[in-house]
């Protein structure tokens, strides 16, 4: 029903846009016959509106992947760089929270591990809303920050890295992954979240290590250990299925002779706060000097540019 509703909405929007173009064509014919200045002004406004709607319709067509309209699970981890990298990971955590708030998406914190001095060691969020995964999948990769460090006496310029992983939050009955209980190591620990009513003081948080793949999944947002275990197991299945899908996609691109993007080798985006301000996406070439707006969640321009470039 969800897929049917999305398909019907796309088709209805197309037909409505097509009818408006036809009406504009009729208006042009009337203007050619009457040379009415008032009708010309009406036509200019309508064409401007149609162009904006056309841009939005073309953007909608970019969300044609099998999971693009789904909710998403996003994980942020600092790279090398100690406290500076952990602080950068927290800045990114805040950036994606602000982006979700701007779109009225629902956010829940699955896991949050603070750093010893500042920042975070790891954070995992569930973001729910229409086309969340479609927007966020282009954020997957390494993000690089250049700034004056607030964590050393000399305030020297430092480069920090953080890695973002994004997965579609598919349902269990859509996941074709079976996990043997003997392939998992499960342990419990006390929640370390940023705060809130659901952060428990007893050992309800769960960590699962999948031995064959080396993947580690943690969950602490639920109220009981059983719920956290079920949620962590679900996320593990999602991650394993995503790995399999990426492998298949890479093989198809290889057979077609297409360029295979290095997902975690090089940074996908640079954020420079010193000696000048700039955010530049290395894949699309899009850049802006308003780094403050980007770090406050203004990511749509980069997401849309990636979608258009990818499709």
N, C-alpha and C positions, 0 to 999 in steps of 0.2 A: 504493500500500500504506500509505503514511503517512496519507493522508486517510481510508482505510478503517479503519485502526486507531483513529484519533481519533474517528470517527463511532461505531464499535462500542463504544468505552469510554464515550462519552456516553450511549448508549442503555442499556447494561448498568447504569450508575450510576442512571439514571432508574428502571429496573425494580426495582432493589434498594431504592431509596428508597420507591417506591410500595408494595412488599410490606411494608416496615417500618411504613408508615402504616396499612395494613390490619390488621397484627398489633396495632398500638396500639389500633385501634378495637375489636378483639375483647377486648383486655384491659380496656377501658373497660366493655364489657358485663358482663364477669365481676365487675368491682368493684361495679357497680350492683346485681348480684345478691347478692354476698357481703359487701360493705362491709369488705373485708380491708385493714387499715392497711399491711401489708407490700407488698401489690400496688399500693397508692396510691403508695408511695415508689418502687417500680419504674417505675410509669407516669411519674411526674414526671421521673425521670432519663432515661427513654427519649424523652419529648417534648423535653426540653432538647437531647439529642443530635440528634434529628431536625431541630430548628430550626437548629442549627449546620450540619448537612449540607445543609439546604435553602438556607441562605444561600450555601454554597459552590457548590451546583448552579446557583443563579441567577447567581452570578459567572461560572461556566464558560460560561453562555449569552451573556455579554457578548463573548466571543471568537468572534464570528461573521463577522468581516471575512475577505476572501479570503486575506489574508497573516498573520492574527493569530497563527497557531501557528508562524510561521517564526522563524529567527534574525534578528538586527538589526544594522545598522551605524549607529553613533551618532557624530556629529561635534560638538565643542564649540569655540566660537570666542568670544574676548572682544569686547565692544563698545567704545564710547567710554569713556575713563577711564584710559588709559595703564597704568601698572604695577598699579594697584588692580584694573582690569578683568582683566588677565592673571592676577593672583593669584586672583581670583574664578573665572575659568575653570578654573584648576587645582584649586580647592576642589570645583568641580562634577565634574571628572574623577575625583577621589578618591571623591566621593559615589556616583557610578554604579559605580565599581569595588567599593565596599563593598556596594552593593545586589546586584550580581551574585554576590559571594562569599556573601552570606546565603542566596541561592537555589541555590548550587552550580552556577551557570552558568559555562561556559568563556569566558574573555576572552582575546583576542589584540589586540595593539597594531598597527594598520595604519600610523598616522602620528603623530608627536609632534614638535612644534616648540617648544622652550623660549623664554621671553622673555629679554631681555637682562639685566634686573635680578632678576626673579622671575616665577613663574607660567608660563603657556604662551601661545603665539600661535595654536596650533591643535593639536587632538588628535582622532584618529579611532580608534574601537574596534570590533572585531567581537565581539558577545556571542552565544553559542550556547546554546540550550536550548529547552525546550517553551514556546511562547507568549511568547517574549521580545519580539517586535515588538508583540504585542497589549498587553503591559504598557507598553512604552516609547513607543508612538506618541502618547500623551497628554502626553509630556514635550516635544514639539516646540514651539518658540517661544522667547520672550525671558524670561530669569530675572533678577530685580532684587535686588541686595543693598544693604542700608543698614548701615553699621558705622563704628567709629572706624578711620581709616586707619593701618596700621602703617608706611606709607611716607612720612610727612611729619613734620617736627619737632614740629608743633603737635598731632598726633594728632586732627585735625579729623574731623568726620563726613563720610563720602563715600558717594556712591551709584554703584554699578557695575552694568554689564549684561553678560550673556553670552547667546549664542544657541546653541540646541541643534537639530540636525537629526537625524531618525531615518528610516532606510530599511529595508524588508524585504530580507533577503539571499536573493533568488530565484536560481534556476539560470539559466545562460545560455540554455538551450533554452526557457525560459519567457518570455524577454524579446523583445518584438517591436520592437526598436530596431536600426536599421542606421546605422553611423557611417562616413562617408566619411573615408579617411585624410587627404585634403586639408583636412579641417575640424579637424584636431588639430595642436597644437604639443607636441612631446615633448622633455623635457630630463631629464638625470640630475644627481644631486648626492650628497653624502655624507650618510649617515644621521645623525639627530640625536636618536635615541630616548632615553628615560629610563634605559635600561640594559638589560643582558641579553646573552645569548650571540649573539642574532641581529642585533645592531646592528653593521653592517659599517663599516669605516673607509674603504673605497674607494667609488667612485661607483656604488653599486648602487640607490640610491633613485631613484624615477621621479616626475616631475610631468607631468601631461597637462592641457593647456588646450583646451577645446572652444570653438572660435572662434564658432560661431553663437549659443550660449547664454551664453558667458562663464564657464561652470563650470570650476573648477580642481580636479583630483583628484590627490592624492599618495599614494604607497605606499612603505614602507621596511621592512616586517616580514619579507619573504622574503629568502632567502639569495643570490639572483642577480638581476641587472638584468632578465632575461627574465621571471622569475616576478613581480617587482614590476610590470613593464609589463602583464602579463596580468591581475594583480589590480586594478591601477588602471583598466584598460580595463573590466573587469567592473563596478567600482563606478560608473564614469561611466555605463554603460548602465543600471544600477539607478537612479541619480539621475534620468536623463532619462525613464525609464519612470514613475517616481514623480511627476514633474512633469506628465506627460500624464494620469495617473490622477487627480491632484488637479484638473486642469482639467475633466475630465469630471464629477467629483463636484460641483464648484462649479456647473457648468452645470445639472446635475440639481436641485441645491438651489434654484437661481435659478428654474427652471421650476416647481418646487413651491411657490415663494414662501417658502422657509425662510430662516432667518437664516444668513448666511455668515460664518463666524468669520474675523477678521483674524489671520492666522497669525503675522506678525512685526511687526505694528504696535505693539501694546501688550504689556506683560509678561503672561505667564500665571500667574506666581507671584512673590510678594514674600517675601524672607528678611530679617528685621530682627534685628540683633544689638545695636543701640543706638538709643535709650535704653532699650528693653525688648526682650524676646525673643519673636519670633513668626514663623511661616511661614504664609502665607495664599495659597490658590489663588483667583485672581480669577474663574475660570470657574464653579467649584462653590460658592465661599464657604467651603469647608472650611479650618479653621485650627487650629494647635496652638502652644502656648507652648514646646514642647521642641524648639527649633531645633537643639540639639546632636545629638539622636537623628536628625533628618532629614538633617543633613549627614554623619552616620555611615552613611547608606544606608537610613534608615527611611522609604521612599517609598511603601510599599504602600498606605497609607490614601489618599494623593492619587491614585495610579493607579487604584485601585478606584472611588473617587468619580467620577473622570472617566469611566470606562467605563460606570458606571450612569447618569450624566447624559447621556452621548453616546447610549447605546442607547435 
